[in-house]
Amino acid sequence: MELVTRVVGPAGTNVHLLADARTREAIAIDTAIPSLAWIADELRERDWTLKLIVTTHGHWDHFGENAAVAEHTGAPIAVHPLDSHRLTDPRPMWAPFEIPACVPAMDLTEGGEVRFGEIRLTVLHTPGHTEGSVCLWSADGGLLFSGDTLFASGWGRVDLPGASPEQMVESLARLATFDDPLVVLPGHGRSTTIGRERPWLEMVARERRLPM
């Protein structure tokens, strides 16, 4: 497994490219604007073929470059069906530029798998930040791409349209059950581990509330 990450755009989104070392097949996760040039350069220099564009949730800072990357590479777009409308009919709050619409071709549903080369990522439906937020879990690689569900020492906002504090509690409580070692690669900010976050995650699970 090979991974490269770049912080992109005004919201500081972590854009990930993940590839199978043998087949050179890759996926892109959360293609924020402006990431097309960087993605194209990485694919060319590493001789990777993009097989899928994955969107962890339907906020503009995570899918703004989807349409351009799809046109350039021919790769289809995947998102949870509950967030699909956010991609086809973008209504970006506070975006400093236009967000092009895009059409998902693949649903990311609970328990499904994203497969490329020998890599398997399990889809975890983790609503709370949006109705269709997902995490992608690599059991073999010990990685969790958590989108805006889990950050280092925090979680995604629950005061936006489609958000739910109650659902976020359930999603974070679920992540608290994952075993160490598990590296967490969030949608914003630095990487962390489930072990590092476990004390407050277990408090959320125990008390069924978000920390003040």
N, C-alpha and C positions, 0 to 999 in steps of 0.2 A: 504494500500500500504506500502510495506517495501522496503527500499533501502540501499544497502551497496556499497561503492566505494573504489577502491584502485588505487594508482598511480603506474604505471608499466612501466618498460623498460627504455632504454636510452633516449627516447623522452618525458618521463614523461606523458604517456597517462593515462587519467582517464578511468578506466574500471568499468562499472556499472553492478550490479546485482539488478534487480527490480522484486518484487514478489507480488502476491496477498495473503493477509494475511489469507484468508479463505481456498482457494483451495491449497495453497502452490505451485502454478505454477509460474515459473520465466522465465525471459529472461536475456541474457547477451548482453551488448552493448559495442562494440569495444574491442575485446579480443586481446590485445597486448601480445607480448612475454616479460616476462614469466608470464602468468596468470593462466595456467591450474591448478597447485597445489592449488592456492588460491581459484579458483572457485570450484574445487572439494571439498575442505574442507568446504567452506561456504554452498554448497548444502547439504552436509552430515549433518553438525552440525545443520542446520536450517530446515532439512527435506523438502527441496525444490526440485521440479522436473523441470529441464531446458527444456523449450518448444521451444525456438528459440534463435539463435545467430544473433544479428543484427549488421550490419556494416554500420556506417554512411557515409563512403566514402572509396574509394579503395586505400588508402595509407598504406604501410607496417606496420606502427606503430599503425594501427587500426584493422588489421585482421590477424596478424602473427600467432596467436594461434587458429584461426578458425578451422583448420583441426584437431588439437589435441583435442580441446574441443568437436567438433562434433563426433569424434571417441569415446571419453570417455562417452558422454552423450546420443548420438543418436539424438541430436537436429539438425534440419535443419538450414541452413545459409540463411540469407536474405540481399539483397543489391539492390540499384537502378539498373535497367538494363543497364544504361549508364556507370556504373562502374564495371559491372560484369566481363569484360575482365581483369581488373586489379587483380582480385582474381584468375581467372583460369590461367593467364599467368603473374605471378608477375615479375615486373622489379624494384626492390627496389633500390632507390637512397640513398646512404650513409648508408644503413643498415649494422650493424656490424655482422650480422649472416644471414644464409640462411632463406628465407621466403617461407614456403611450400605453394604450390597451394591449392586451395579449390574450391569446386563447389557449387555455390548458388542454392538453391531449391525454393526460393520464391523471387518475385520481390517487392521492396518497391517503389510504384508509388504514384504520387501526389494524395492526397485525400483518399488514402487507409488507412486501420486500422491494427494495430498490436493488437491482442486480446489474452488475457490469463487471466483465472479467470474472475473477474468482471472488469478488467482494460482494457481500450481502449486508445491506442496511435494513434493519427492521423499523417500520413506521410506528411511532407511538403518538396517538392522538392526545394532545395535552392542551385542551382549551383553557381559557382564562384571560389571555391577552387578546385573542380573537376567538371566534367560535371554532375556526378550523386550524388553529395552531398545532404544529406537529414538531416532534423531535425525531432524529434519525440515530439509531443505535447500532454500532458495530460491536457485536459481542466478541468477535475474534480480534479486532483491533483495539478494543478497550477504549472506544471513543463514543461520545455523545454530542451530536450537533443539536444544540438546544434552542436555536432560534432566539425568540424573546421570551421564552418561558422561564429559563433559569440563567441568571448572570452570576458572576463572582459576587457574593454577599448580597444578592438581590434577585428581583424578578421583574418581568415586564409590567407596564402600567395596566391598571384595571379600571381606569376611569374614562376610557375611550369607547366609542360605539362598538358594540359587539363583545365588550370585555365583561368579565364576571369575577368578582373576588371569590365567590364560593367555588367556582370551577377552578380558579387558580390554586386554591387551597388543595383541592383534590389532586390536581396535576403535580404540585410540588410534593405532596404526601406520597404519591406514587414514585416519584424519582428518589425519594428518601430510602426506598426499599432496595435500590440497586447496590450491588456489592462493589467494594474497592478491589483493585484499582480501576477507576473509570475517569478518564480525562474528559472534561466538559469544554466544548468549544461553542461559546455563545454568539448571538447575533451582534453584540456590541461588547467592547471591553476585553479585558484579559481572559485568558483561559484559566480554568480552575479544576478541581476534582470533586467528585461526590463526597469523598472523605473530608475534604476541607469544609464543605458546606453542610455536612451532616448534622452538626449540633442544632442549627436553627431550622433545618428541614425537618428534623425529628420533632422539634417543638411545634412546627406548623401541623404535622401529622397528629400529634398528641392533643393539641388544644383546638384544632380545627379552625384556625384563624391565621391571618397574616400578621407578622410583627408590626408594631406601631412605628 
